[in-house]
Amino acid sequence: MRLHVRNFFLAGLVQLLAAGVAAAQDNSWIDIPIYGNWCGPNHPENMSRAAPPVDALDAACMRHDQCTAARGRFDCGCDIGLLQELRATHWPNPVIGRNARAIYDAIAMVPCTSPDGMAVKQSMFTADLMRDVMTGQGTPMDVLDRWRRLAPVP
């Protein structure tokens, strides 16, 4: 029973964190670099003057940014495309793999424009989290640990 209650607490905490990320993305004046030259809310601030991607993860973020620039912010299709790309890529470097998973987790939790698209994103996130738990590869608390390690230190 204790694990069940902790999972509900974690789910609520993740929703609050996602709301904070969504609020940051809604303010175009905020540029929050998370990884490389392209990953992070409103990062890069100016895509036409951005440096090239530093690696495959940064390139995936670039494609997501270009998609949302063309289709609109919070487009579920752009988000799902990024999630599928991150999910399908083999990350030979474990640190980049952890960063990719942290970005995956965050994008999966940020609200998007379609309820159906949001359901797809949350289903992907939940399935991956449950797979980790069931195979002993992770716990729900790992989401917060990945975000902590990815967040820039002021």
Secondary structure, DSSP 8 states (H G I E B T S, - for coil): -HHHHHHHHHHHHHHHHHHHHHHHHH-TT-----BTTTBSTT-SS-GGG----SSHHHHHHHHHHHHHHHH-TT-HHHHHHHHHHHHH---SSHHHHHHHHHHHHHHHHS--S-HHHHHHHHHHHHHHHHHHHHHTS--THHHHHHHHHHS---
